[in-house]
Amino acid sequence: MHCVSDCMRTQVFTVNVGATLVEAMRIIRGHMVGIVPVIDRERHVAGVLVLDDLLTEFMPKFVQVLRKTDFVQDYSKFEMGPPTADLLDKPLSELMRPPYYLSETSSLMEAMVFMHNHQVVDVPVIDADKRLVGIVSRVRVGSLFLMDWLNKKSEWSE
């Protein structure tokens, strides 16, 4: 039986609790990730910064249109300049989500249910000491399900 530790990524890009929004944005941009766990000195997850939340904060009108409209003819109306200084100066605590995570021993089914119920595609993974050890994605969990099903299919065809 597989668990989350079988498919999580162990290279996790994080920011410390005292980091600035600009530092977090550089991590998202530089490593092309959609989630950045905010951790304390002991690597406990203090919160989670999600790219979609930042986009909503920086471009609220654009996000509202995307949620309500199937087609936009001219995206140039939504062009925007750099974020304002007051937005960039916001503490991470105002922009990050409360901490959420799965245990590295969580089952794949538990992970899928968690991601579905919380509408997230990436989840930080913690060890028994509640320290961050990885990130698991819906794609990785789903791929492991598919691998198991394909292996079982070969057993079914016999």
Backbone bond lengths (Angstrom), bond angles and torsions (degrees), N, CA, C in turn:
res aa  C-N    CA-C-N  psi(-1)  N-CA   C-N-CA  omega(-1)  CA-C   N-CA-C  phi
1 M - - - 1.456 - - 1.527 108.40 -
2 H 1.323 115.60 125.44 1.461 120.49 -179.19 1.527 111.38 -80.54
3 C 1.335 114.18 155.50 1.463 119.87 174.06 1.527 108.73 -134.24
4 V 1.302 115.61 177.34 1.460 122.24 -174.99 1.535 111.99 -56.05
5 S 1.316 117.61 -37.74 1.471 119.46 -177.85 1.533 112.34 -63.92
6 D 1.321 117.60 -18.07 1.467 121.00 179.25 1.522 113.12 -75.74
7 C 1.329 117.63 -16.23 1.463 118.46 -177.11 1.530 113.98 -134.46
8 M 1.324 117.92 5.56 1.475 119.23 -179.36 1.530 110.52 -77.43
9 R 1.318 115.01 154.24 1.467 121.32 170.42 1.521 106.88 -85.99
10 T 1.303 117.07 135.64 1.464 119.24 179.49 1.524 112.26 -96.65
11 Q 1.312 117.52 -13.78 1.463 119.68 174.82 1.531 107.10 -86.71
12 V 1.319 115.22 106.42 1.464 121.09 -176.15 1.525 108.42 -119.29
13 F 1.312 115.45 130.20 1.459 121.38 177.74 1.520 107.65 -95.12
14 T 1.317 116.35 121.54 1.464 122.09 -173.00 1.523 110.61 -126.68
15 V 1.327 114.57 168.29 1.462 121.63 168.00 1.518 107.38 -129.12
16 N 1.307 115.05 151.70 1.458 120.19 176.80 1.520 109.76 -79.97
17 V 1.311 115.36 158.97 1.466 121.74 -178.10 1.525 111.52 -51.60
18 G 1.300 118.89 -39.32 1.460 121.68 -176.73 1.516 114.93 -85.29
19 A 1.321 118.36 5.95 1.464 121.48 -177.24 1.527 110.85 -68.41
20 T 1.306 114.84 161.42 1.464 120.67 176.70 1.523 110.16 -92.02
21 L 1.305 115.85 163.34 1.456 121.05 176.35 1.527 110.43 -61.42
22 V 1.323 117.11 -38.31 1.463 120.56 179.96 1.529 110.32 -61.38
23 E 1.332 117.90 -41.00 1.466 120.67 177.03 1.527 110.44 -60.91
24 A 1.297 116.69 -44.19 1.469 120.69 -179.99 1.528 110.65 -64.79
25 M 1.325 116.71 -41.30 1.465 120.60 178.74 1.531 110.84 -63.16
26 R 1.310 117.08 -37.32 1.476 120.17 178.05 1.532 111.12 -64.76
27 I 1.308 116.57 -36.64 1.468 120.14 177.93 1.527 109.93 -66.92
28 I 1.328 116.94 -45.82 1.467 120.69 179.43 1.520 110.01 -59.76
29 R 1.311 116.40 -47.99 1.465 121.03 -179.34 1.517 111.93 -67.18
30 G 1.318 116.87 -47.68 1.465 120.99 -174.47 1.513 114.84 -68.31
31 H 1.323 116.22 -29.90 1.468 119.39 -177.11 1.519 112.24 -112.88
32 M 1.343 116.17 1.60 1.462 122.58 178.69 1.525 111.72 50.61
33 V 1.309 115.48 55.62 1.458 121.68 177.87 1.526 109.11 -115.04
34 G 1.317 116.17 155.53 1.449 120.97 -179.08 1.507 113.45 -103.86
35 I 1.340 115.91 -1.57 1.464 120.69 -178.58 1.526 108.41 -144.83
36 V 1.324 115.32 137.49 1.466 120.93 176.39 1.526 107.89 -131.74
37 P 1.334 116.93 109.00 1.460 118.48 175.45 1.530 110.36 -66.56
38 V 1.317 115.58 139.31 1.461 122.11 175.65 1.528 105.28 -100.97
39 I 1.330 115.60 120.52 1.465 119.56 -172.32 1.519 112.31 -120.47
40 D 1.337 115.24 157.90 1.463 120.34 173.95 1.528 108.91 -94.04
41 R 1.315 117.30 -173.42 1.475 121.61 -176.10 1.525 113.58 -61.17
42 E 1.322 116.51 -29.06 1.467 120.66 -178.81 1.526 112.11 -91.48
43 R 1.334 117.95 8.55 1.471 124.73 -178.65 1.529 112.85 69.87
44 H 1.331 117.22 23.62 1.459 120.30 172.58 1.524 107.86 -80.62
45 V 1.317 116.88 142.40 1.461 121.44 -178.38 1.532 109.32 -77.19
46 A 1.332 115.13 115.72 1.465 121.08 179.83 1.525 111.45 -93.94
47 G 1.315 116.17 -19.82 1.458 122.15 -179.22 1.509 109.18 178.64
48 V 1.322 115.72 178.27 1.457 120.98 -178.49 1.524 108.63 -137.16
49 L 1.308 116.04 125.76 1.458 121.68 176.31 1.525 107.49 -98.23
50 V 1.337 116.28 123.45 1.460 121.99 -175.06 1.526 109.00 -115.37
51 L 1.320 116.18 132.97 1.462 122.12 -178.11 1.525 111.67 -53.90
52 D 1.317 118.46 -43.75 1.475 120.39 179.92 1.519 112.16 -58.51
53 D 1.326 117.13 -36.23 1.463 120.49 178.20 1.527 110.81 -66.46
54 L 1.338 116.26 -38.90 1.469 119.79 178.13 1.522 110.67 -65.81
55 L 1.331 116.25 -43.39 1.464 119.04 178.81 1.520 110.74 -61.00
56 T 1.318 117.39 -39.82 1.464 121.58 177.59 1.526 110.50 -63.98
57 E 1.327 116.61 -38.24 1.466 121.09 -179.97 1.535 111.18 -69.53
58 F 1.340 116.30 -41.19 1.467 120.90 -176.37 1.524 113.10 -81.44
59 M 1.332 116.95 -31.66 1.465 120.57 -175.33 1.524 110.59 -132.97
60 P 1.329 118.28 60.93 1.465 119.87 -174.40 1.529 114.10 -59.70
61 K 1.320 117.61 -39.52 1.469 119.90 -178.79 1.524 110.75 -66.23
62 F 1.309 116.32 -42.67 1.459 121.07 179.56 1.535 110.58 -62.18
63 V 1.317 116.96 -44.36 1.466 120.96 -179.87 1.523 110.24 -64.96
64 Q 1.333 117.46 -39.40 1.467 120.15 177.21 1.529 110.94 -60.62
65 V 1.325 116.43 -44.09 1.462 120.62 179.04 1.525 110.05 -62.93
66 L 1.319 117.38 -44.10 1.465 120.45 179.72 1.519 112.00 -59.94
67 R 1.308 116.92 -37.49 1.469 120.69 -178.10 1.519 112.63 -74.28
68 K 1.348 116.92 -23.48 1.457 120.05 -174.93 1.523 113.68 -107.73
69 T 1.335 118.07 -10.85 1.455 121.01 -170.69 1.522 110.89 -124.00
70 D 1.321 115.48 138.18 1.465 120.06 176.71 1.525 111.76 -83.95
71 F 1.321 117.16 -28.51 1.457 120.30 -174.50 1.526 109.61 -142.77
72 V 1.315 115.99 134.70 1.463 121.72 175.12 1.523 106.52 -123.54
73 Q 1.329 116.24 122.65 1.458 119.70 -175.73 1.528 112.63 -76.30
74 D 1.334 117.05 -37.65 1.458 119.35 -174.27 1.532 110.36 -131.52
75 Y 1.314 115.92 100.08 1.464 120.52 -179.48 1.527 112.35 -74.13
76 S 1.320 118.27 -14.67 1.464 120.35 -177.53 1.527 111.99 -63.51
77 K 1.323 117.41 -21.43 1.466 120.45 177.59 1.524 111.26 -65.73
78 F 1.309 115.39 -17.04 1.456 119.61 -177.34 1.531 112.62 -101.50
79 E 1.322 116.78 4.20 1.457 119.13 178.45 1.522 108.08 -56.97
80 M 1.308 114.97 141.32 1.460 117.39 -179.31 1.509 109.48 -138.85
81 G 1.291 115.17 156.42 1.450 120.93 177.36 1.512 110.35 -84.62
82 P 1.314 116.44 -167.03 1.462 119.74 179.55 1.528 111.12 -66.66
83 P 1.326 116.71 155.10 1.467 119.53 178.59 1.521 111.04 -63.19
84 T 1.299 115.22 151.63 1.460 120.35 -179.81 1.527 110.06 -71.18
85 A 1.316 115.63 157.75 1.469 121.15 -178.78 1.524 110.84 -62.07
86 D 1.350 117.50 -37.95 1.468 118.36 -178.70 1.526 111.44 -66.48
87 L 1.333 116.77 -31.14 1.464 119.63 176.58 1.526 110.43 -71.35
88 L 1.311 116.43 -42.75 1.467 120.58 179.79 1.525 112.10 -67.81
89 D 1.331 116.52 -25.66 1.463 120.38 -179.60 1.524 113.58 -85.08
90 K 1.338 117.03 -3.68 1.468 119.19 179.40 1.519 109.65 -61.44
91 P 1.313 117.16 137.28 1.465 118.58 176.48 1.531 110.23 -68.76
92 L 1.328 115.64 149.23 1.463 120.26 178.79 1.523 111.59 -55.92
93 S 1.315 116.59 -32.94 1.466 120.13 -177.98 1.526 112.01 -59.47
94 E 1.337 117.93 -25.16 1.464 121.24 178.80 1.524 112.24 -84.09
95 L 1.312 116.67 -17.82 1.466 120.34 -175.33 1.532 113.58 -109.47
96 M 1.319 116.46 -21.92 1.458 118.56 -176.57 1.524 111.05 -84.14
97 R 1.306 114.59 155.26 1.463 121.01 174.52 1.519 108.71 -81.37
98 P 1.315 116.83 156.24 1.471 118.60 173.51 1.533 108.92 -58.04
99 P 1.329 116.91 157.02 1.465 118.44 -176.90 1.525 112.19 -62.88
100 Y 1.317 115.12 135.96 1.463 121.22 170.01 1.515 107.00 -140.21
101 Y 1.310 116.37 149.77 1.467 120.55 -176.42 1.512 110.05 -169.07
102 L 1.315 114.55 167.95 1.459 123.39 172.85 1.516 107.78 -119.59
103 S 1.308 116.01 156.59 1.460 121.06 173.84 1.526 108.73 -81.16
104 E 1.322 116.42 149.56 1.459 119.21 178.51 1.527 112.10 -63.68
105 T 1.330 117.04 -16.45 1.463 120.93 178.07 1.533 112.90 -95.90
106 S 1.328 117.10 1.93 1.466 120.42 178.10 1.526 109.83 -61.25
107 S 1.319 115.35 144.07 1.467 119.53 177.83 1.528 109.85 -72.78
108 L 1.322 115.78 161.71 1.462 120.27 177.41 1.530 110.65 -63.69
109 M 1.312 116.89 -38.21 1.462 120.11 179.05 1.530 110.43 -64.45
110 E 1.321 116.57 -42.19 1.465 120.34 176.79 1.528 110.39 -59.76
111 A 1.325 116.60 -41.33 1.470 121.08 179.41 1.526 110.78 -63.56
112 M 1.335 117.00 -44.84 1.468 119.92 -179.57 1.529 111.11 -63.68
113 V 1.319 116.62 -42.70 1.467 120.46 179.16 1.524 110.28 -63.82
114 F 1.333 117.06 -43.74 1.471 121.53 179.41 1.528 110.10 -59.29
115 M 1.346 116.28 -49.05 1.463 120.38 -178.19 1.522 111.33 -62.85
116 H 1.311 116.38 -40.68 1.469 119.88 179.14 1.529 110.60 -65.98
117 N 1.318 117.35 -49.15 1.462 121.10 -176.98 1.524 113.03 -64.09
118 H 1.333 117.46 -33.29 1.462 121.46 -178.75 1.528 112.73 -98.44
119 Q 1.333 116.45 1.26 1.460 121.70 179.33 1.525 112.18 51.94
120 V 1.337 115.51 50.12 1.462 121.74 176.49 1.524 108.63 -126.11
121 V 1.323 116.03 153.79 1.469 120.03 179.81 1.525 112.30 -109.82
122 D 1.310 117.13 -13.20 1.466 122.84 177.57 1.518 108.27 -132.93
123 V 1.337 115.99 140.26 1.457 120.05 -179.16 1.529 109.42 -136.88
124 P 1.332 117.27 131.14 1.464 119.51 173.37 1.538 109.59 -62.40
125 V 1.329 114.92 149.08 1.466 121.74 -179.93 1.527 108.07 -119.97
126 I 1.343 115.56 134.12 1.465 120.71 -178.95 1.527 110.47 -117.11
127 D 1.335 114.94 159.00 1.465 120.68 175.95 1.531 109.54 -94.40
128 A 1.330 116.27 -171.79 1.470 121.24 -177.62 1.527 112.35 -62.37
129 D 1.343 117.53 -25.73 1.464 121.41 178.04 1.529 112.49 -90.47
130 K 1.323 115.89 10.41 1.469 123.88 179.90 1.521 113.10 64.32
131 R 1.342 116.19 27.99 1.467 121.90 175.94 1.522 109.41 -96.22
132 L 1.306 116.07 142.42 1.454 122.13 179.37 1.525 110.31 -63.44
133 V 1.334 116.60 127.85 1.475 120.80 179.01 1.514 112.77 -127.62
134 G 1.336 117.58 -8.69 1.458 118.60 -178.70 1.509 112.63 -179.62
135 I 1.325 113.86 -176.48 1.469 123.05 175.07 1.524 105.74 -133.70
136 V 1.307 116.34 135.91 1.462 119.57 175.61 1.523 107.85 -117.73
137 S 1.317 115.65 141.63 1.458 120.22 -179.08 1.518 110.42 -115.97
138 R 1.304 115.42 157.92 1.464 121.62 176.72 1.530 109.77 -59.03
139 V 1.312 117.16 -38.66 1.463 120.98 -179.61 1.522 110.60 -63.48
140 R 1.325 118.03 -45.06 1.467 120.65 -179.51 1.529 111.64 -66.09
141 V 1.323 116.71 -41.97 1.468 120.09 178.49 1.525 109.29 -64.33
142 G 1.326 116.55 -47.70 1.464 120.72 179.61 1.517 112.20 -61.38
143 S 1.317 117.27 -38.51 1.466 120.96 178.84 1.523 111.57 -64.35
144 L 1.314 116.57 -37.56 1.463 119.76 178.71 1.529 110.29 -68.49
145 F 1.343 116.87 -37.69 1.465 120.45 173.42 1.537 109.79 -58.15
146 L 1.334 116.40 -48.66 1.465 120.67 -178.97 1.519 111.37 -59.98
147 M 1.329 116.51 -42.78 1.459 120.35 179.14 1.527 110.30 -59.56
148 D 1.332 116.16 -45.74 1.466 120.13 178.87 1.526 110.85 -61.71
149 W 1.336 117.41 -43.10 1.460 120.50 -178.95 1.524 110.97 -65.14
150 L 1.347 116.29 -40.62 1.467 118.82 179.48 1.525 110.45 -65.54
151 N 1.331 117.25 -38.94 1.465 119.88 177.05 1.511 110.92 -63.11
152 K 1.337 116.56 -40.67 1.465 120.73 179.44 1.521 110.54 -69.22
153 K 1.334 117.18 -32.50 1.458 120.73 179.80 1.520 109.52 -60.43
154 S 1.332 116.63 -40.41 1.464 118.46 179.52 1.529 109.77 -64.69
155 E 1.336 117.48 -32.00 1.467 120.49 176.12 1.525 110.29 -70.59
156 W 1.370 116.79 -36.19 1.453 120.40 -177.76 1.528 110.96 -68.36
157 S 1.354 116.36 -32.98 1.455 119.39 -175.87 1.535 112.51 -76.35
158 E 1.287 117.26 -12.97 1.467 119.34 -178.80 1.497 111.84 -74.33
